[in-house]
Amino acid sequence: METEEEITISKTEENNENSEKDTEKKPKKRSPAIRIITYLFSGAAVGAGAILPGFSGGVLCVVLGMYPLVMELFSHPIRAFKKNFLAYTLIGISWVFGFFAVSNVIKYMYGRFEIYTVWFFIGLIFGNLPSLYKEAGKKGRSKSSFVSMAVAFVLMFVLLLSVKLMPNVNITPNIGWYLFSGFMWGLSLIIPGLTSSSIMMSLGIYEAFNAGLAGFRLEVVIPWISGMLLTAAAFARLIEKILKDHYSEAFHAVIGIVVSSTLMIFPIFEKYTIGSIFISAACVIVGFVGAFFLSRFKIEEQT
């Protein structure tokens, strides 16, 4: 049998080992300069992703470790600002830069290479699906998870197809539709995976909306920002509760929405040559690989 002294020594060694493991697991605190760079990069990336069809602002927030900050801001704005004023300021400034810089790039791409641009966006969307599927299963999967995915897919597909096939109905972008765009953008911020741009492309209002943003036209920008902020603030706590109580079902439903809205933007009825088919395929591959590798990049959680 072990003596009292041996037992004491054994416990001391065990405590020292556990202490060393805890020290190894605890991330090193970043310097102020590195944290500032991190916030600026994260904001610019989410801002750029918000305008790109295929990238969800919510997914990028999850990927970059910003989702808790976003949800806290919309759920408890005053408390959040007091707690992380510098972070929100830097992220907000870089978000605006990333958003409007990329919107001008997309406007140019659409004008010159519309079909190839759409195929590139499709690649971006499917490149995000592996990380989204992984996130959806983080708390396990059940039969209800896949039922939720299937129901969401069918409902969104039927809705978008009905709009497209409805006779004598042409959607003309106006203030009401720009407000709707803001509503979709607000939801995409708090619902990871909901790609508002893809839905707008399916409805045929994305190009006019993006051109209005690129030109900073107030009749586009004001209703869009109003709709986005009001929606995110109104639904943040509800989404927070749904994700807490039905995490797997909610995320799998988002996957269904993403896939169905993407299928609706496939430019399959265009006239293609052998050369254009190869270029389109290359655009899909480049978009997929780019999105896939970005989704693998995870910024350390800030402490």
Stockholm file with secondary structure:
# STOCKHOLM 1.0

chainA/1-303         METEEEITISKTEENNENSEKDTEKKPKKRSPAIRIITYLFSGAAVGAGAILPGFSGGVLCVVLGMYPLVMELFSHPIRAFKKNFLAYTLIGISWVFGFFAVSNVIKYMYGRFEIYTVWFFIGLIFGNLPSLYKEAGKKGRSKSSFVSMAVAFVLMFVLLLSVKLMPNVNITPNIGWYLFSGFMWGLSLIIPGLTSSSIMMSLGIYEAFNAGLAGFRLEVVIPWISGMLLTAAAFARLIEKILKDHYSEAFHAVIGIVVSSTLMIFPIFEKYTIGSIFISAACVIVGFVGAFFLSRFKIEEQT
#=GR chainA/1-303 SS CCCHHHHHHHHHHHHHHHHHHHHHHSCCCCCHHHHHHHHHHHHHHHHHHHHSTTCCHHHHHHHTTCHHHHHHHHHSHHHHHHHSHHHHHHHHHHHHHHHHHHHHHHHHHHHHCHHHHHHHHHHHHHHHHHHHHHHHTTTCCCHHHHHHHHHHHHHHHHHHHHHHHCTTCCCCCCHHHHHHHHHHHHHHHHSTTCCHHHHHHHHTCHHHHHHHHHTTCHHHHHHHHHHHHHHHHHHHHHHHHHHHHSHHHHHHHHHHHHHHHHHTTCCTTSCCCHHHHHHHHHHHHHHHHHHHHHHHCCCCCCC
#=GC SS_cons         CCCHHHHHHHHHHHHHHHHHHHHHHSCCCCCHHHHHHHHHHHHHHHHHHHHSTTCCHHHHHHHTTCHHHHHHHHHSHHHHHHHSHHHHHHHHHHHHHHHHHHHHHHHHHHHHCHHHHHHHHHHHHHHHHHHHHHHHTTTCCCHHHHHHHHHHHHHHHHHHHHHHHCTTCCCCCCHHHHHHHHHHHHHHHHSTTCCHHHHHHHHTCHHHHHHHHHTTCHHHHHHHHHHHHHHHHHHHHHHHHHHHHSHHHHHHHHHHHHHHHHHTTCCTTSCCCHHHHHHHHHHHHHHHHHHHHHHHCCCCCCC
//
